[in-house]
């Protein structure tokens, strides 16, 4: 009858299986250079065969390091926060850290306090918070915690160490692209007013128009969803022929709704109205027409966010609050069309 192991294998079990000392197994696990390749291969084979997993609790007691980071997230149904969360977890694992994630329905003083207490009890060495709303940033600034906290996806004007894509620059790229194509003005469908990233994109749009001597038209607001973009697009369609030839939507999902509403109203994109989005979601290349948009490098946000947190954990506290901005990239597709290149008879 087969023998069933009643406990998980230990490092001593691995050493016996591989015919080496406990110290040799430890050196292999620590990737120590002074181990012969033949011995290393034998130990790794024993680890795989036995299903050995390192005891991080014992390691934490010995080193006073848990090699565990916390992540607090919300709104992960949206593309930006979801992509940021994935990038953070991947970056932490690549650095040899475990990740403990707390997902919250809403980021309030109470829920954030409970989340940080929970992560503290779990022995995390630091926390990354995905906090796009201004209210969440304000709450984090008020809370006290025994470990460093880095904030990502928060936009500008934050006095907490953090990493974010330069939303203002992204909006400048989108708006400037439309002006350079010959459009006399650009309308803007903004995101929720409590999101700092939405405010930064609106500010970049407005500043670009004003620098070109253009009075910004009225701003419409959505909630990031295609439905809100569709409803805004129905309103925008009524302005076609009265000066509206270009729309900058604050995310690709809302741009999708705008495209459908314009199409149903008989408005052609890009011949009558050019549309630009923001995020470069995987589907944007397959919209009808393919969407010009602003790409955010979420992988870079994850890497830089984890790197900054590790610096704060391992090094002295900086004299000034470190803030890292990642440059976005304009991706030009068929939803924008140079006005000057339009054939005769097409309304401008």
Secondary structure, 3 states (H helix, E strand, C coil): CCCCCCCCCCHHHHHHHHCCCHHHHHHHHCCCCCCCHHHHHHHHHHHHHHCCCCCHHHHHHHHCCCCEEEEEEECCCCHHHHHHHHHHHHHHHHCCCEEEEEEECCCCHHHHHHHHHHHHHCCCCEEEEECCEHHHHHHHHHCCCCCEEEEECCCCCCCCCEEEECHHHHHHHHHHHHHHCCCCCCEEEECCCCEHHHHHHHHHHHHHHHHCCCCCCCEEECCCCHHHHHHHHHHHHCCECCCECEEEECCHHHHHHHHHHHHHCCCCCCCCCEEECCECCHHHHHCCCCCEEEECCHHHHHHHHHHHHHHHHHCCCCCCCCEEEECCEEECCCCCCCHHHCCCCCCC
